[in-house]
Amino acid sequence: GYMTSRTVREASGLLSLTSTLYLRLHKDDRDASFHCTAHYSLPEGRHGHLDSPTFHLTLH
């Protein structure tokens, strides 16, 4: 799989980030759990992260 990202500087000066993951799933992934994590830099050399809730994909 691969991922694409797009960053936009809003009028407020804040940044908006959109990422899309393209992944070919297989039947073995049927019961897998997924989540997204964003890692970002803060002032004074600090770092932060934000995690999405866990989600499952329906495979047929």
PQR file with spaces between the fields and no chain letter, atoms N, CA, C, O and H, PARSE charges and radii, in Angstrom:
ATOM       1  N    GLY     1       0.820   -1.186    0.000 -0.4000 1.5000
ATOM       2  CA   GLY     1       0.000    0.000    0.000 -0.0000 2.0000
ATOM       3  C    GLY     1       0.862    1.246    0.000  0.5500 1.7000
ATOM       4  O    GLY     1       2.088    1.181    0.087 -0.5500 1.4000
ATOM       5  N    TYR     2       0.196    2.375   -0.099 -0.4000 1.5000
ATOM       6  CA   TYR     2       0.896    3.656   -0.052 -0.0000 2.0000
ATOM       7  C    TYR     2      -0.035    4.717    0.531  0.5500 1.7000
ATOM       8  O    TYR     2      -1.239    4.498    0.658 -0.5500 1.4000
ATOM       9  H    TYR     2      -0.800    2.428   -0.170  0.4000 1.0000
ATOM      10  N    MET     3       0.535    5.863    0.880 -0.4000 1.5000
ATOM      11  CA   MET     3      -0.208    6.944    1.494 -0.0000 2.0000
ATOM      12  C    MET     3       0.077    8.240    0.750  0.5500 1.7000
ATOM      13  O    MET     3       1.196    8.474    0.294 -0.5500 1.4000
ATOM      14  H    MET     3       1.514    6.040    0.777  0.4000 1.0000
ATOM      15  N    THR     4      -0.952    9.086    0.629 -0.4000 1.5000
ATOM      16  CA   THR     4      -0.770   10.432    0.103 -0.0000 2.0000
ATOM      17  C    THR     4      -1.158   11.425    1.190  0.5500 1.7000
ATOM      18  O    THR     4      -2.057   11.155    1.987 -0.5500 1.4000
ATOM      19  H    THR     4      -1.862    8.896    0.999  0.4000 1.0000
ATOM      20  N    SER     5      -0.486   12.573    1.226 -0.4000 1.5000
ATOM      21  CA   SER     5      -0.775   13.608    2.220 -0.0000 2.0000
ATOM      22  C    SER     5      -0.908   14.956    1.539  0.5500 1.7000
ATOM      23  O    SER     5      -0.271   15.221    0.519 -0.5500 1.4000
ATOM      24  H    SER     5       0.243   12.792    0.578  0.4000 1.0000
ATOM      25  N    ARG     6      -1.745   15.802    2.119 -0.4000 1.5000
ATOM      26  CA   ARG     6      -1.914   17.166    1.624 -0.0000 2.0000
ATOM      27  C    ARG     6      -1.983   18.090    2.831  0.5500 1.7000
ATOM      28  O    ARG     6      -2.749   17.842    3.763 -0.5500 1.4000
ATOM      29  H    ARG     6      -2.262   15.586    2.947  0.4000 1.0000
ATOM      30  N    THR     7      -1.189   19.151    2.819 -0.4000 1.5000
ATOM      31  CA   THR     7      -1.175   20.134    3.898 -0.0000 2.0000
ATOM      32  C    THR     7      -1.636   21.475    3.348  0.5500 1.7000
ATOM      33  O    THR     7      -1.161   21.921    2.304 -0.5500 1.4000
ATOM      34  H    THR     7      -0.567   19.352    2.062  0.4000 1.0000
ATOM      35  N    VAL     8      -2.562   22.117    4.053 -0.4000 1.5000
ATOM      36  CA   VAL     8      -3.097   23.421    3.648 -0.0000 2.0000
ATOM      37  C    VAL     8      -2.924   24.386    4.809  0.5500 1.7000
ATOM      38  O    VAL     8      -3.283   24.076    5.945 -0.5500 1.4000
ATOM      39  H    VAL     8      -2.948   21.755    4.901  0.4000 1.0000
ATOM      40  N    ARG     9      -2.371   25.558    4.518 -0.4000 1.5000
ATOM      41  CA   ARG     9      -2.291   26.612    5.539 -0.0000 2.0000
ATOM      42  C    ARG     9      -3.586   27.410    5.474  0.5500 1.7000
ATOM      43  O    ARG     9      -3.875   28.056    4.466 -0.5500 1.4000
ATOM      44  H    ARG     9      -2.079   25.810    3.596  0.4000 1.0000
ATOM      45  N    GLU    10      -4.361   27.363    6.546 -0.4000 1.5000
ATOM      46  CA   GLU    10      -5.645   28.057    6.606 -0.0000 2.0000
ATOM      47  C    GLU    10      -5.427   29.554    6.809  0.5500 1.7000
ATOM      48  O    GLU    10      -4.331   29.986    7.165 -0.5500 1.4000
ATOM      49  H    GLU    10      -4.127   26.839    7.364  0.4000 1.0000
ATOM      50  N    ALA    11      -6.479   30.343    6.579 -0.4000 1.5000
ATOM      51  CA   ALA    11      -6.401   31.798    6.751 -0.0000 2.0000
ATOM      52  C    ALA    11      -6.001   32.163    8.178  0.5500 1.7000
ATOM      53  O    ALA    11      -5.401   33.213    8.409 -0.5500 1.4000
ATOM      54  H    ALA    11      -7.369   29.992    6.289  0.4000 1.0000
ATOM      55  N    SER    12      -6.332   31.299    9.130 -0.4000 1.5000
ATOM      56  CA   SER    12      -5.991   31.541   10.538 -0.0000 2.0000
ATOM      57  C    SER    12      -4.507   31.349   10.812  0.5500 1.7000
ATOM      58  O    SER    12      -4.013   31.732   11.872 -0.5500 1.4000
ATOM      59  H    SER    12      -6.819   30.446    8.943  0.4000 1.0000
ATOM      60  N    GLY    13      -3.788   30.749    9.847 -0.4000 1.5000
ATOM      61  CA   GLY    13      -2.378   30.436   10.047 -0.0000 2.0000
ATOM      62  C    GLY    13      -2.159   29.005   10.502  0.5500 1.7000
ATOM      63  O    GLY    13      -1.028   28.519   10.504 -0.5500 1.4000
ATOM      64  H    GLY    13      -4.189   30.437    8.986  0.4000 1.0000
ATOM      65  N    LEU    14      -3.240   28.321   10.891 -0.4000 1.5000
ATOM      66  CA   LEU    14      -3.124   26.916   11.288 -0.0000 2.0000
ATOM      67  C    LEU    14      -2.995   26.036   10.049  0.5500 1.7000
ATOM      68  O    LEU    14      -3.379   26.433    8.949 -0.5500 1.4000
ATOM      69  H    LEU    14      -4.159   28.716   10.890  0.4000 1.0000
ATOM      70  N    LEU    15      -2.454   24.843   10.242 -0.4000 1.5000
ATOM      71  CA   LEU    15      -2.303   23.896    9.144 -0.0000 2.0000
ATOM      72  C    LEU    15      -3.362   22.812    9.245  0.5500 1.7000
ATOM      73  O    LEU    15      -3.668   22.333   10.337 -0.5500 1.4000
ATOM      74  H    LEU    15      -2.142   24.520   11.136  0.4000 1.0000
ATOM      75  N    SER    16      -3.923   22.425    8.102 -0.4000 1.5000
ATOM      76  CA   SER    16      -4.831   21.282    8.016 -0.0000 2.0000
ATOM      77  C    SER    16      -4.130   20.201    7.215  0.5500 1.7000
ATOM      78  O    SER    16      -3.580   20.472    6.148 -0.5500 1.4000
ATOM      79  H    SER    16      -3.674   22.814    7.215  0.4000 1.0000
ATOM      80  N    LEU    17      -4.147   18.984    7.719 -0.4000 1.5000
ATOM      81  CA   LEU    17      -3.487   17.861    7.057 -0.0000 2.0000
ATOM      82  C    LEU    17      -4.518   16.801    6.721  0.5500 1.7000
ATOM      83  O    LEU    17      -5.318   16.403    7.568 -0.5500 1.4000
ATOM      84  H    LEU    17      -4.594   18.763    8.586  0.4000 1.0000
ATOM      85  N    THR    18      -4.491   16.349    5.478 -0.4000 1.5000
ATOM      86  CA   THR    18      -5.343   15.255    5.044 -0.0000 2.0000
ATOM      87  C    THR    18      -4.441   14.154    4.511  0.5500 1.7000
ATOM      88  O    THR    18      -3.589   14.405    3.660 -0.5500 1.4000
ATOM      89  H    THR    18      -3.841   16.672    4.790  0.4000 1.0000
ATOM      90  N    SER    19      -4.622   12.939    5.005 -0.4000 1.5000
ATOM      91  CA   SER    19      -3.849   11.788    4.530 -0.0000 2.0000
ATOM      92  C    SER    19      -4.812   10.695    4.100  0.5500 1.7000
ATOM      93  O    SER    19      -5.845   10.479    4.733 -0.5500 1.4000
ATOM      94  H    SER    19      -5.314   12.734    5.697  0.4000 1.0000
ATOM      95  N    THR    20      -4.467   10.012    3.027 -0.4000 1.5000
ATOM      96  CA   THR    20      -5.264    8.896    2.540 -0.0000 2.0000
ATOM      97  C    THR    20      -4.357    7.683    2.408  0.5500 1.7000
ATOM      98  O    THR    20      -3.300    7.752    1.781 -0.5500 1.4000
ATOM      99  H    THR    20      -3.628   10.187    2.512  0.4000 1.0000
ATOM     100  N    LEU    21      -4.774    6.579    3.000 -0.4000 1.5000
ATOM     101  CA   LEU    21      -4.026    5.326    2.916 -0.0000 2.0000
ATOM     102  C    LEU    21      -4.691    4.428    1.893  0.5500 1.7000
ATOM     103  O    LEU    21      -5.887    4.148    1.977 -0.5500 1.4000
ATOM     104  H    LEU    21      -5.632    6.523    3.510  0.4000 1.0000
ATOM     105  N    TYR    22      -3.916    3.984    0.938 -0.4000 1.5000
ATOM     106  CA   TYR    22      -4.386    3.035   -0.063 -0.0000 2.0000
ATOM     107  C    TYR    22      -3.775    1.688    0.282  0.5500 1.7000
ATOM     108  O    TYR    22      -2.555    1.529    0.268 -0.5500 1.4000
ATOM     109  H    TYR    22      -2.944    4.211    0.869  0.4000 1.0000
ATOM     110  N    LEU    23      -4.625    0.726    0.592 -0.4000 1.5000
ATOM     111  CA   LEU    23      -4.148   -0.566    1.073 -0.0000 2.0000
ATOM     112  C    LEU    23      -4.990   -1.668    0.454  0.5500 1.7000
ATOM     113  O    LEU    23      -6.219   -1.617    0.501 -0.5500 1.4000
ATOM     114  H    LEU    23      -5.616    0.856    0.604  0.4000 1.0000
ATOM     115  N    ARG    24      -4.345   -2.647   -0.117 -0.4000 1.5000
ATOM     116  CA   ARG    24      -5.054   -3.802   -0.656 -0.0000 2.0000
ATOM     117  C    ARG    24      -5.258   -4.796    0.487  0.5500 1.7000
ATOM     118  O    ARG    24      -4.303   -5.359    1.021 -0.5500 1.4000
ATOM     119  H    ARG    24      -3.347   -2.689   -0.156  0.4000 1.0000
ATOM     120  N    LEU    25      -6.508   -4.993    0.844 -0.4000 1.5000
ATOM     121  CA   LEU    25      -6.822   -5.897    1.947 -0.0000 2.0000
ATOM     122  C    LEU    25      -7.051   -7.308    1.429  0.5500 1.7000
ATOM     123  O    LEU    25      -7.403   -7.513    0.267 -0.5500 1.4000
ATOM     124  H    LEU    25      -7.284   -4.536    0.410  0.4000 1.0000
ATOM     125  N    HIS    26      -6.847   -8.265    2.305 -0.4000 1.5000
ATOM     126  CA   HIS    26      -7.033   -9.672    1.990 -0.0000 2.0000
ATOM     127  C    HIS    26      -7.992  -10.279    3.000  0.5500 1.7000
ATOM     128  O    HIS    26      -8.256   -9.680    4.043 -0.5500 1.4000
ATOM     129  H    HIS    26      -6.561   -8.098    3.249  0.4000 1.0000
ATOM     130  N    LYS    27      -8.510  -11.445    2.704 -0.4000 1.5000
ATOM     131  CA   LYS    27      -9.455  -12.086    3.625 -0.0000 2.0000
ATOM     132  C    LYS    27      -8.865  -12.268    5.013  0.5500 1.7000
ATOM     133  O    LYS    27      -9.603  -12.253    5.998 -0.5500 1.4000
ATOM     134  H    LYS    27      -8.296  -11.931    1.857  0.4000 1.0000
ATOM     135  N    ASP    28      -7.559  -12.438    5.115 -0.4000 1.5000
ATOM     136  CA   ASP    28      -6.915  -12.584    6.427 -0.0000 2.0000
ATOM     137  C    ASP    28      -7.031  -11.311    7.265  0.5500 1.7000
ATOM     138  O    ASP    28      -6.859  -11.363    8.483 -0.5500 1.4000
ATOM     139  H    ASP    28      -6.959  -12.450    4.315  0.4000 1.0000
ATOM     140  N    ASP    29      -7.318  -10.173    6.638 -0.4000 1.5000
ATOM     141  CA   ASP    29      -7.468   -8.897    7.345 -0.0000 2.0000
ATOM     142  C    ASP    29      -8.883   -8.703    7.896  0.5500 1.7000
ATOM     143  O    ASP    29      -9.174   -7.662    8.486 -0.5500 1.4000
ATOM     144  H    ASP    29      -7.458  -10.130    5.648  0.4000 1.0000
ATOM     145  N    ARG    30      -9.746   -9.668    7.716 -0.4000 1.5000
ATOM     146  CA   ARG    30     -11.162   -9.566    8.058 -0.0000 2.0000
ATOM     147  C    ARG    30     -11.399   -9.103    9.488  0.5500 1.7000
ATOM     148  O    ARG    30     -12.289   -8.284    9.720 -0.5500 1.4000
ATOM     149  H    ARG    30      -9.509  -10.514    7.237  0.4000 1.0000
ATOM     150  N    ASP    31     -10.639   -9.594   10.445 -0.4000 1.5000
ATOM     151  CA   ASP    31     -10.848   -9.252   11.855 -0.0000 2.0000
ATOM     152  C    ASP    31      -9.841   -8.225   12.375  0.5500 1.7000
ATOM     153  O    ASP    31      -9.728   -8.019   13.583 -0.5500 1.4000
ATOM     154  H    ASP    31      -9.916  -10.259   10.256  0.4000 1.0000
ATOM     155  N    ALA    32      -9.123   -7.591   11.475 -0.4000 1.5000
ATOM     156  CA   ALA    32      -8.091   -6.634   11.890 -0.0000 2.0000
ATOM     157  C    ALA    32      -8.715   -5.338   12.407  0.5500 1.7000
ATOM     158  O    ALA    32      -9.801   -4.939   11.985 -0.5500 1.4000
ATOM     159  H    ALA    32      -9.214   -7.758   10.493  0.4000 1.0000
ATOM     160  N    SER    33      -8.009   -4.700   13.321 -0.4000 1.5000
ATOM     161  CA   SER    33      -8.376   -3.374   13.824 -0.0000 2.0000
ATOM     162  C    SER    33      -7.412   -2.363   13.223  0.5500 1.7000
ATOM     163  O    SER    33      -6.230   -2.655   13.039 -0.5500 1.4000
ATOM     164  H    SER    33      -7.127   -5.024   13.664  0.4000 1.0000
ATOM     165  N    PHE    34      -7.918   -1.176   12.920 -0.4000 1.5000
ATOM     166  CA   PHE    34      -7.108   -0.117   12.340 -0.0000 2.0000
ATOM     167  C    PHE    34      -7.273    1.152   13.159  0.5500 1.7000
ATOM     168  O    PHE    34      -8.272    1.327   13.857 -0.5500 1.4000
ATOM     169  H    PHE    34      -8.877   -0.939   13.070  0.4000 1.0000
ATOM     170  N    HIS    35      -6.294    2.031   13.069 -0.4000 1.5000
ATOM     171  CA   HIS    35      -6.414    3.377   13.641 -0.0000 2.0000
ATOM     172  C    HIS    35      -5.430    4.286   12.917  0.5500 1.7000
ATOM     173  O    HIS    35      -4.506    3.821   12.250 -0.5500 1.4000
ATOM     174  H    HIS    35      -5.482    1.889   12.502  0.4000 1.0000
ATOM     175  N    CYS    36      -5.643    5.573   13.058 -0.4000 1.5000
ATOM     176  CA   CYS    36      -4.758    6.576   12.465 -0.0000 2.0000
ATOM     177  C    CYS    36      -4.064    7.333   13.585  0.5500 1.7000
ATOM     178  O    CYS    36      -4.659    7.587   14.633 -0.5500 1.4000
ATOM     179  H    CYS    36      -6.394    5.950   13.600  0.4000 1.0000
ATOM     180  N    THR    37      -2.812    7.692   13.367 -0.4000 1.5000
ATOM     181  CA   THR    37      -2.053    8.479   14.334 -0.0000 2.0000
ATOM     182  C    THR    37      -1.378    9.633   13.610  0.5500 1.7000
ATOM     183  O    THR    37      -0.761    9.446   12.562 -0.5500 1.4000
ATOM     184  H    THR    37      -2.328    7.486   12.516  0.4000 1.0000
ATOM     185  N    ALA    38      -1.497   10.819   14.173 -0.4000 1.5000
ATOM     186  CA   ALA    38      -0.795   11.995   13.647 -0.0000 2.0000
ATOM     187  C    ALA    38       0.263   12.406   14.657  0.5500 1.7000
ATOM     188  O    ALA    38      -0.043   12.615   15.831 -0.5500 1.4000
ATOM     189  H    ALA    38      -1.998   10.971   15.025  0.4000 1.0000
ATOM     190  N    HIS    39       1.508   12.524   14.206 -0.4000 1.5000
ATOM     191  CA   HIS    39       2.616   13.016   15.037 -0.0000 2.0000
ATOM     192  C    HIS    39       2.959   14.415   14.546  0.5500 1.7000
ATOM     193  O    HIS    39       3.050   14.640   13.339 -0.5500 1.4000
ATOM     194  H    HIS    39       1.757   12.354   13.252  0.4000 1.0000
ATOM     195  N    TYR    40       3.149   15.352   15.457 -0.4000 1.5000
ATOM     196  CA   TYR    40       3.415   16.725   15.049 -0.0000 2.0000
ATOM     197  C    TYR    40       4.407   17.391   15.993  0.5500 1.7000
ATOM     198  O    TYR    40       4.588   16.975   17.138 -0.5500 1.4000
ATOM     199  H    TYR    40       3.075   15.169   16.437  0.4000 1.0000
ATOM     200  N    SER    41       5.040   18.435   15.478 -0.4000 1.5000
ATOM     201  CA   SER    41       6.021   19.202   16.257 -0.0000 2.0000
ATOM     202  C    SER    41       5.338   20.383   16.925  0.5500 1.7000
ATOM     203  O    SER    41       4.414   20.980   16.372 -0.5500 1.4000
ATOM     204  H    SER    41       4.893   18.773   14.549  0.4000 1.0000
ATOM     205  N    LEU    42       5.802   20.708   18.112 -0.4000 1.5000
ATOM     206  CA   LEU    42       5.314   21.841   18.895 -0.0000 2.0000
ATOM     207  C    LEU    42       6.475   22.783   19.166  0.5500 1.7000
ATOM     208  O    LEU    42       7.633   22.419   18.958 -0.5500 1.4000
ATOM     209  H    LEU    42       6.552   20.223   18.561  0.4000 1.0000
ATOM     210  N    PRO    43       6.177   23.992   19.628 -0.5600 1.5000
ATOM     211  CA   PRO    43       7.265   24.918   19.971  0.2800 2.0000
ATOM     212  C    PRO    43       8.206   24.333   21.028  0.5500 1.7000
ATOM     213  O    PRO    43       7.847   23.414   21.764 -0.5500 1.4000
ATOM     214  N    GLU    44       9.391   24.877   21.081 -0.4000 1.5000
ATOM     215  CA   GLU    44      10.402   24.507   22.075 -0.0000 2.0000
ATOM     216  C    GLU    44      10.844   23.046   21.962  0.5500 1.7000
ATOM     217  O    GLU    44      11.215   22.425   22.957 -0.5500 1.4000
ATOM     218  H    GLU    44       9.683   25.624   20.483  0.4000 1.0000
ATOM     219  N    GLY    45      10.799   22.497   20.728 -0.4000 1.5000
ATOM     220  CA   GLY    45      11.295   21.146   20.494 -0.0000 2.0000
ATOM     221  C    GLY    45      10.402   20.028   21.009  0.5500 1.7000
ATOM     222  O    GLY    45      10.803   18.864   21.008 -0.5500 1.4000
ATOM     223  H    GLY    45      10.497   23.001   19.919  0.4000 1.0000
ATOM     224  N    ARG    46       9.217   20.364   21.442 -0.4000 1.5000
ATOM     225  CA   ARG    46       8.304   19.331   21.939 -0.0000 2.0000
ATOM     226  C    ARG    46       7.571   18.673   20.777  0.5500 1.7000
ATOM     227  O    ARG    46       7.543   19.198   19.664 -0.5500 1.4000
ATOM     228  H    ARG    46       8.892   21.309   21.443  0.4000 1.0000
ATOM     229  N    HIS    47       6.977   17.513   21.056 -0.4000 1.5000
ATOM     230  CA   HIS    47       6.225   16.772   20.044 -0.0000 2.0000
ATOM     231  C    HIS    47       4.903   16.327   20.647  0.5500 1.7000
ATOM     232  O    HIS    47       4.778   16.153   21.859 -0.5500 1.4000
ATOM     233  H    HIS    47       6.999   17.087   21.960  0.4000 1.0000
ATOM     234  N    GLY    48       3.930   16.150   19.784 -0.4000 1.5000
ATOM     235  CA   GLY    48       2.633   15.656   20.227 -0.0000 2.0000
ATOM     236  C    GLY    48       2.121   14.612   19.261  0.5500 1.7000
ATOM     237  O    GLY    48       2.686   14.411   18.186 -0.5500 1.4000
ATOM     238  H    GLY    48       4.031   16.292   18.799  0.4000 1.0000
ATOM     239  N    HIS    49       1.049   13.951   19.651 -0.4000 1.5000
ATOM     240  CA   HIS    49       0.402   13.007   18.746 -0.0000 2.0000
ATOM     241  C    HIS    49      -1.087   12.950   19.058  0.5500 1.7000
ATOM     242  O    HIS    49      -1.522   13.274   20.163 -0.5500 1.4000
ATOM     243  H    HIS    49       0.590   14.114   20.525  0.4000 1.0000
ATOM     244  N    LEU    50      -1.853   12.533   18.065 -0.4000 1.5000
ATOM     245  CA   LEU    50      -3.295   12.407   18.178 -0.0000 2.0000
ATOM     246  C    LEU    50      -3.678   11.083   17.541  0.5500 1.7000
ATOM     247  O    LEU    50      -3.293   10.808   16.405 -0.5500 1.4000
ATOM     248  H    LEU    50      -1.500   12.270   17.167  0.4000 1.0000
ATOM     249  N    ASP    51      -4.436   10.259   18.261 -0.4000 1.5000
ATOM     250  CA   ASP    51      -4.859    8.948   17.769 -0.0000 2.0000
ATOM     251  C    ASP    51      -6.356    8.948   17.490  0.5500 1.7000
ATOM     252  O    ASP    51      -7.140    9.485   18.272 -0.5500 1.4000
ATOM     253  H    ASP    51      -4.749   10.483   19.184  0.4000 1.0000
ATOM     254  N    SER    52      -6.747    8.346   16.374 -0.4000 1.5000
ATOM     255  CA   SER    52      -8.168    8.180   16.079 -0.0000 2.0000
ATOM     256  C    SER    52      -8.702    6.995   16.880  0.5500 1.7000
ATOM     257  O    SER    52      -7.930    6.170   17.367 -0.5500 1.4000
ATOM     258  H    SER    52      -6.110    7.910   15.738  0.4000 1.0000
ATOM     259  N    PRO    53     -10.010    6.916   17.011 -0.5600 1.5000
ATOM     260  CA   PRO    53     -10.585    5.699   17.586  0.2800 2.0000
ATOM     261  C    PRO    53     -10.266    4.505   16.676  0.5500 1.7000
ATOM     262  O    PRO    53     -10.056    4.671   15.474 -0.5500 1.4000
ATOM     263  N    THR    54     -10.233    3.332   17.245 -0.4000 1.5000
ATOM     264  CA   THR    54     -10.022    2.103   16.474 -0.0000 2.0000
ATOM     265  C    THR    54     -11.258    1.840   15.615  0.5500 1.7000
ATOM     266  O    THR    54     -12.386    2.085   16.045 -0.5500 1.4000
ATOM     267  H    THR    54     -10.403    3.196   18.221  0.4000 1.0000
ATOM     268  N    PHE    55     -11.038    1.342   14.407 -0.4000 1.5000
ATOM     269  CA   PHE    55     -12.168    1.010   13.536 -0.0000 2.0000
ATOM     270  C    PHE    55     -11.893   -0.304   12.818  0.5500 1.7000
ATOM     271  O    PHE    55     -10.750   -0.753   12.729 -0.5500 1.4000
ATOM     272  H    PHE    55     -10.123    1.143   14.058  0.4000 1.0000
ATOM     273  N    HIS    56     -12.957   -0.909   12.309 -0.4000 1.5000
ATOM     274  CA   HIS    56     -12.886   -2.171   11.570 -0.0000 2.0000
ATOM     275  C    HIS    56     -13.459   -1.933   10.179  0.5500 1.7000
ATOM     276  O    HIS    56     -14.352   -1.104   10.006 -0.5500 1.4000
ATOM     277  H    HIS    56     -13.885   -0.544   12.381  0.4000 1.0000
ATOM     278  N    LEU    57     -12.955   -2.646    9.204 -0.4000 1.5000
ATOM     279  CA   LEU    57     -13.446   -2.551    7.835 -0.0000 2.0000
ATOM     280  C    LEU    57     -14.251   -3.792    7.504  0.5500 1.7000
ATOM     281  O    LEU    57     -13.894   -4.899    7.906 -0.5500 1.4000
ATOM     282  H    LEU    57     -12.230   -3.320    9.345  0.4000 1.0000
ATOM     283  N    THR    58     -15.336   -3.608    6.772 -0.4000 1.5000
ATOM     284  CA   THR    58     -16.165   -4.734    6.357 -0.0000 2.0000
ATOM     285  C    THR    58     -15.608   -5.298    5.054  0.5500 1.7000
ATOM     286  O    THR    58     -15.531   -4.593    4.048 -0.5500 1.4000
ATOM     287  H    THR    58     -15.627   -2.708    6.445  0.4000 1.0000
ATOM     288  N    LEU    59     -15.228   -6.548    5.077 -0.4000 1.5000
ATOM     289  CA   LEU    59     -14.714   -7.221    3.879 -0.0000 2.0000
ATOM     290  C    LEU    59     -15.722   -8.265    3.432  0.5500 1.7000
ATOM     291  O    LEU    59     -16.277   -8.994    4.253 -0.5500 1.4000
ATOM     292  H    LEU    59     -15.290   -7.121    5.894  0.4000 1.0000
ATOM     293  N    HIS    60     -15.953   -8.334    2.137 -0.4000 1.5000
ATOM     294  CA   HIS    60     -16.904   -9.310    1.587 -0.0000 2.0000
ATOM     295  C    HIS    60     -16.158  -10.392    0.863  0.5500 1.7000
ATOM     296  O    HIS    60     -16.773  -11.313    0.325 -0.5500 1.4000
ATOM     297  H    HIS    60     -15.501   -7.742    1.470  0.4000 1.0000
